[in-house]
Amino acid sequence: MWDWIVNILFQILKGIQSLAVDWGLSIIILVIIVRLLLTPLMLKSSKSTARMQVLQPKLQELQERYADDPQRQAEEMQKFYSENKFNPFGSCLPLLIQMPILFALFTLLNNLPQYFSGENFSFYGILPDLQASAAGTISQGFGPAAPYLIALALFAVLTLIPQLWMSRNQTGQQASSMRMMAVVMAVMMLWIGWGLPAGVLLYYDVSSAWQVAQQLFVTQKVIEKAKAEEEERMKNAPIEVNVVRRERKQRPHKKK
């Protein structure tokens, strides 16, 4: 089902390779292109995340107030989203868009010889074979396997860092849960990456490094500004008063 995306990426990678010559460099340039295209969506997602953090206490208040009436709870929450012009799924959009791209890239990088026959897929000798994996090179000894093991370690560490960074904005049990989940994900990445081609690891490592740098120097500032703006807007919002109207009863008529 990803064939059409794979074909587009194949044409892009083919054009890059004709200029860059080295396959590893071509993959890095491809990462930069994809990341630049996704940057506006990532920034929009960051603003949505910041607004969600500001609105969260109000949402929890609604959930507690109508805990015994799920239908009313859903109606009030929908009303709250509408009044504040907030889409709860806005922060998920970049991830949803990236998923087919990542699957297509995995297919392309995992089957490079089918698209580019007779080529030597290496990264300036640092990774001599981008099709090889840590699992496949470990039998040759630590020396030949070292670059692949480093790429694998980065695969896990660069997954861990953004998750730990996000947990900084949480407190208590939620922060502990996020940190634990980050460690579990990092261990899973080690297991998944053990048999992945080095080309796939290279793409993910560079993409994750970009994300970490973006998070440190851009995303955090965007989140802080968006939170400040949302807090100011909530502060100046009109106070809502719940008015419960009494049922109007008919007055008894005097008998003549």
Helices and strands as residue ranges (DSSP letters): H 3-20, H 23-65, H 70-83, G 90-92, H 93-110, H 112-115, H 134-137, G 138-140, H 142-167, H 172-193, H 198-214, I 215-219, H 220-236
